[in-house]
Every structure is written in C-alpha cells, then in structure tokens.
C-alpha cells in the first residue's frame, strides 16, 4: 500500500476517473461523501467531480488514497 494525501481538484478527479469511480453523497446530507466503485448504493446520489470537490472544500476535507494503480482504498480526512 502506498498512501498519499491529495488535495488538488485535478488530482482528485484523476484518481477517481482512473479507477472508474463515481463521486457521491449520502442522500439528505450535506457532507457525507463517498467514491462508489462497482455499482450503486441506494442511499447515495452521484455528483459531478466539481460538486464533489466543492463539498470537500467547504468541509475542509482532503483525500487519503492508495496511489498504486487499480487500488481503490480512500478515506476522507479533516484538515485545518
């Protein structure tokens, strides 16, 4: 596992797209985010990358990821 924190919008978008993920938010919440892989979750709505990034910024979150190709481990981390 090769962990890295990514904060730049382009890096986050690239990481998600390279792994065929979909940015999402739990329904009826403002800040509970997820990156979905392999199917939908009934209680999540898909977002655009831009919407996803804006919510992360508003909630002072960065993304901790496994940067190895094909790995999908990720975790949202509060900062600042």
ABEGO torsion letter per residue (X at the ends): XBBBBBABAAAAAAAAAAAGBBBBBBBGBAABBBBBBGEBBAABBBBBAAAAAAAAAAAGBBBBBBABBGBABBBBBBBX
